[in-house]
Amino acid sequence: MSEHPIFSRWPASYPDRLQLFSAPTPNGVKAGIMLEETGLPYEAHRIDIMANESHDPAFLALNPNGKIPAIYDPDGPSGKPLALFESGVILIYLADKSGQFLSADPNTRYETIQWLMWQMGGVGPMFGQLGFFNKFAGKDYEDKRPRDRYAAESARLLGVLDARLAEREWVMGGDYSIADISLLGWVRNLIGFYEAREIVGFDRFANVQRWLDTGLARPAVQRGLEVTAA
């Protein structure tokens, strides 16, 4: 482990544990929540993305895309170390490693991954863009068409999720899974940090609100949200 460049910048106090490099963003908290839910031993390192630490050469040696989260598992498959980036694949990897939150039944497994990919390809990008145009620099643009476009698409996606949850406790039914873990931080951010509850008409999505409240009440989720918060 000591030979990997990442540890020249962020040394490991517990080198035998899985190492998490992340920040408290909607994508970053996925890995923290998953690690807390599974109980896998890990050590967390906060990457200050506002200080551009995700583009530090040591971090780029771990993730050449310069985004959080990323992990380094000293005990990867076949006992060999494994470094991974992209929050979706990290969730799948940790599910397989722990045997939790992703069904072994092939049909259910692929359906779960389908909803994970839906979050990765739709919810994340659309909610993120709405956050930019609703709260950050984009809110000063005189032309509100970009904001309204992302608000409409975010509301549509919430409607898809609301319909999915109409007769289900969790995205996959009675079983909490990586599909839920992937979504909780994003929905929470949309109506909280991004201040977009009103613009997407969130209050009409009662099933999503119930699911969100239930998910955020889980002790492991509460801990996972704080893993790299300080």
WOSULNOR-V279290 format. One record per backbone hydrogen bond with DSSP energy under -1.0 kcal/mol. NH is the residue of the N-H (numbers start at 1). CO is the residue of the C=O. If there is no record, write none. Layout:
# WOSULNOR-V279290
nh:NH co:CO
nh:NH co:CO
This chain:
# WOSULNOR-V279290
nh:4 co:1
nh:7 co:4
nh:8 co:5
nh:10 co:6
nh:17 co:14
nh:18 co:41
nh:19 co:72
nh:20 co:43
nh:21 co:70
nh:22 co:45
nh:25 co:23
nh:29 co:25
nh:32 co:28
nh:33 co:29
nh:34 co:30
nh:35 co:31
nh:36 co:32
nh:37 co:33
nh:38 co:34
nh:39 co:35
nh:43 co:18
nh:45 co:20
nh:47 co:22
nh:49 co:47
nh:52 co:49
nh:53 co:48
nh:55 co:52
nh:56 co:53
nh:60 co:56
nh:61 co:57
nh:62 co:59
nh:63 co:59
nh:66 co:63
nh:70 co:21
nh:71 co:84
nh:72 co:19
nh:73 co:82
nh:79 co:76
nh:80 co:77
nh:82 co:73
nh:84 co:71
nh:90 co:86
nh:91 co:87
nh:92 co:88
nh:93 co:89
nh:94 co:90
nh:95 co:91
nh:96 co:92
nh:97 co:93
nh:98 co:94
nh:99 co:95
nh:100 co:95
nh:109 co:105
nh:110 co:106
nh:111 co:107
nh:112 co:108
nh:113 co:109
nh:114 co:110
nh:115 co:111
nh:116 co:112
nh:117 co:113
nh:118 co:114
nh:119 co:115
nh:120 co:116
nh:121 co:117
nh:122 co:118
nh:123 co:118
nh:124 co:119
nh:126 co:122
nh:127 co:123
nh:128 co:124
nh:129 co:125
nh:130 co:126
nh:131 co:127
nh:132 co:128
nh:133 co:129
nh:134 co:130
nh:135 co:131
nh:136 co:131
nh:138 co:132
nh:139 co:136
nh:140 co:137
nh:141 co:138
nh:148 co:144
nh:149 co:145
nh:150 co:146
nh:151 co:147
nh:152 co:148
nh:153 co:149
nh:154 co:150
nh:155 co:151
nh:156 co:152
nh:157 co:153
nh:158 co:154
nh:159 co:155
nh:160 co:156
nh:161 co:157
nh:162 co:158
nh:163 co:159
nh:164 co:160
nh:165 co:161
nh:166 co:163
nh:170 co:173
nh:173 co:170
nh:178 co:101
nh:181 co:177
nh:182 co:178
nh:184 co:180
nh:187 co:183
nh:188 co:184
nh:189 co:185
nh:190 co:186
nh:191 co:187
nh:192 co:188
nh:194 co:189
nh:195 co:192
nh:196 co:190
nh:200 co:196
nh:201 co:198
nh:202 co:197
nh:204 co:201
nh:205 co:202
nh:206 co:204
nh:209 co:205
nh:210 co:206
nh:211 co:207
nh:212 co:208
nh:213 co:209
nh:214 co:210
nh:215 co:211
nh:216 co:212
nh:217 co:213
nh:218 co:215
nh:222 co:218
nh:223 co:219
nh:224 co:220
nh:225 co:221
nh:226 co:223
nh:229 co:226
